[in-house]
């Protein structure tokens, strides 16, 4: 968190994609659930997530985004009040999240 304007940094390591038959989806879901729980437990008002595991770990971006949005939606339904941001590093990822978030709001 070098010079990051944040009180805390919650670090999570997502799974390496191995074809989807090694529990990767559940492992990624756990990354989001545990990070959200920890952020709420320590009193964070907001949390920002990159597209976990979609870079060098090769998790398919569409599947990863769906997991991220689902886990966030489910968490906030039980523990509202935490502001969650998804940080997208390219236009394609941004569009994935926009579609999923639009469906959430519908």
Beta strands, then each sheet from edge to edge (+ up, - down):
strand 1: 46-49
strand 2: 83-86
sheet 1: 1+ 2+
end
